Amino acid sequence: MIISIIGGGATGITMLRHLAELAGSTRYRNLVTAIRLFDKSGFDGGVAYRTASDQHLLNMKASKMSIRVGDADDFLRWTERHGMQVDGNDHLPRRLYRNYLHDVRRNAIDRCCAAGMSVHLDHAEVVRAPLER
């Protein structure tokens, strides 16, 4: 089965990361053979995170920004790995979160490829999609 994800922002990347976890499991390993990720803006973090200004802050505390279900500290650990001293109550620049999403996307693609699942990134707008049954 080939899965298409429309949108390369936070929601699309969250879905890709989840599929990467499934790809690595023995139970679901061969269920999905390929993923196509479409994003019309070129995988720049989506509308909410494409800003380059450090004055545009997240409206949520850093401790609430992990995209990993059941792992609320994933984003905080990412900031620490990148040499930042961050308190969970900080409101960080959106640009920084875009970088986190970029790393999550890259790691998810690597995991999929390691499990034998191909991932195609398409810089394209989807206006219609036929559904196969």
Contacts in CASP RR format, 6 or more apart in sequence:
PFRMAT RR
TARGET T0000
AUTHOR 0000-0000-0000
METHOD contacts of the structure
MODEL  1
MIISIIGGGATGITMLRHLAELAGSTRYRNLVTAIRLFDKSGFDGGVAYR
TASDQHLLNMKASKMSIRVGDADDFLRWTERHGMQVDGNDHLPRRLYRNY
LHDVRRNAIDRCCAAGMSVHLDHAEVVRAPLER
1 31 0 8 1.000
1 32 0 8 1.000
1 33 0 8 1.000
2 32 0 8 1.000
2 33 0 8 1.000
2 34 0 8 1.000
2 35 0 8 1.000
2 36 0 8 1.000
3 19 0 8 1.000
3 32 0 8 1.000
3 34 0 8 1.000
3 35 0 8 1.000
3 36 0 8 1.000
4 35 0 8 1.000
4 36 0 8 1.000
4 37 0 8 1.000
4 38 0 8 1.000
4 126 0 8 1.000
4 129 0 8 1.000
5 12 0 8 1.000
5 15 0 8 1.000
5 16 0 8 1.000
5 35 0 8 1.000
5 36 0 8 1.000
5 37 0 8 1.000
5 38 0 8 1.000
6 38 0 8 1.000
6 126 0 8 1.000
6 129 0 8 1.000
7 37 0 8 1.000
7 38 0 8 1.000
7 39 0 8 1.000
7 40 0 8 1.000
7 46 0 8 1.000
8 37 0 8 1.000
8 38 0 8 1.000
8 39 0 8 1.000
8 42 0 8 1.000
8 43 0 8 1.000
8 45 0 8 1.000
8 46 0 8 1.000
8 105 0 8 1.000
9 39 0 8 1.000
9 43 0 8 1.000
9 45 0 8 1.000
9 46 0 8 1.000
9 48 0 8 1.000
9 49 0 8 1.000
9 101 0 8 1.000
10 45 0 8 1.000
10 46 0 8 1.000
10 48 0 8 1.000
10 49 0 8 1.000
10 67 0 8 1.000
10 101 0 8 1.000
12 37 0 8 1.000
13 45 0 8 1.000
13 67 0 8 1.000
13 101 0 8 1.000
13 104 0 8 1.000
13 105 0 8 1.000
13 108 0 8 1.000
14 67 0 8 1.000
16 35 0 8 1.000
16 37 0 8 1.000
16 105 0 8 1.000
16 108 0 8 1.000
16 109 0 8 1.000
16 112 0 8 1.000
16 119 0 8 1.000
17 67 0 8 1.000
17 68 0 8 1.000
17 104 0 8 1.000
17 105 0 8 1.000
17 107 0 8 1.000
17 108 0 8 1.000
18 69 0 8 1.000
19 32 0 8 1.000
19 35 0 8 1.000
19 108 0 8 1.000
19 112 0 8 1.000
19 117 0 8 1.000
20 107 0 8 1.000
20 108 0 8 1.000
20 109 0 8 1.000
20 111 0 8 1.000
20 112 0 8 1.000
20 115 0 8 1.000
21 111 0 8 1.000
22 28 0 8 1.000
22 31 0 8 1.000
22 32 0 8 1.000
23 29 0 8 1.000
23 32 0 8 1.000
23 111 0 8 1.000
23 112 0 8 1.000
23 115 0 8 1.000
23 116 0 8 1.000
23 117 0 8 1.000
24 111 0 8 1.000
24 114 0 8 1.000
24 115 0 8 1.000
29 115 0 8 1.000
32 117 0 8 1.000
33 117 0 8 1.000
33 118 0 8 1.000
34 117 0 8 1.000
34 118 0 8 1.000
34 119 0 8 1.000
34 120 0 8 1.000
35 112 0 8 1.000
35 117 0 8 1.000
35 118 0 8 1.000
35 119 0 8 1.000
35 120 0 8 1.000
36 119 0 8 1.000
36 120 0 8 1.000
36 122 0 8 1.000
37 43 0 8 1.000
37 119 0 8 1.000
37 120 0 8 1.000
37 121 0 8 1.000
37 122 0 8 1.000
38 122 0 8 1.000
38 124 0 8 1.000
38 125 0 8 1.000
38 126 0 8 1.000
39 46 0 8 1.000
39 121 0 8 1.000
39 122 0 8 1.000
39 123 0 8 1.000
39 124 0 8 1.000
40 123 0 8 1.000
40 124 0 8 1.000
40 125 0 8 1.000
40 126 0 8 1.000
41 47 0 8 1.000
41 50 0 8 1.000
42 123 0 8 1.000
43 102 0 8 1.000
43 105 0 8 1.000
43 121 0 8 1.000
43 123 0 8 1.000
44 50 0 8 1.000
44 98 0 8 1.000
45 98 0 8 1.000
45 101 0 8 1.000
45 102 0 8 1.000
46 98 0 8 1.000
48 94 0 8 1.000
49 94 0 8 1.000
49 95 0 8 1.000
49 97 0 8 1.000
49 98 0 8 1.000
49 101 0 8 1.000
50 98 0 8 1.000
51 94 0 8 1.000
51 95 0 8 1.000
52 95 0 8 1.000
53 93 0 8 1.000
53 95 0 8 1.000
54 93 0 8 1.000
54 95 0 8 1.000
55 93 0 8 1.000
56 93 0 8 1.000
56 94 0 8 1.000
56 95 0 8 1.000
57 91 0 8 1.000
57 92 0 8 1.000
57 93 0 8 1.000
57 94 0 8 1.000
58 65 0 8 1.000
58 91 0 8 1.000
58 92 0 8 1.000
58 93 0 8 1.000
58 94 0 8 1.000
58 97 0 8 1.000
59 91 0 8 1.000
60 91 0 8 1.000
61 88 0 8 1.000
61 89 0 8 1.000
61 90 0 8 1.000
61 91 0 8 1.000
62 75 0 8 1.000
62 76 0 8 1.000
62 79 0 8 1.000
62 86 0 8 1.000
62 87 0 8 1.000
62 88 0 8 1.000
62 89 0 8 1.000
62 90 0 8 1.000
62 91 0 8 1.000
62 92 0 8 1.000
63 72 0 8 1.000
63 73 0 8 1.000
63 75 0 8 1.000
63 76 0 8 1.000
63 88 0 8 1.000
63 89 0 8 1.000
64 72 0 8 1.000
65 75 0 8 1.000
65 92 0 8 1.000
65 97 0 8 1.000
65 100 0 8 1.000
66 72 0 8 1.000
66 73 0 8 1.000
66 74 0 8 1.000
66 75 0 8 1.000
66 76 0 8 1.000
67 74 0 8 1.000
67 75 0 8 1.000
67 101 0 8 1.000
67 104 0 8 1.000
68 74 0 8 1.000
75 97 0 8 1.000
75 100 0 8 1.000
76 86 0 8 1.000
76 88 0 8 1.000
78 100 0 8 1.000
78 103 0 8 1.000
79 86 0 8 1.000
79 92 0 8 1.000
79 96 0 8 1.000
79 100 0 8 1.000
80 86 0 8 1.000
82 99 0 8 1.000
86 92 0 8 1.000
108 119 0 8 1.000
109 119 0 8 1.000
109 121 0 8 1.000
112 118 0 8 1.000
112 119 0 8 1.000
113 119 0 8 1.000
END
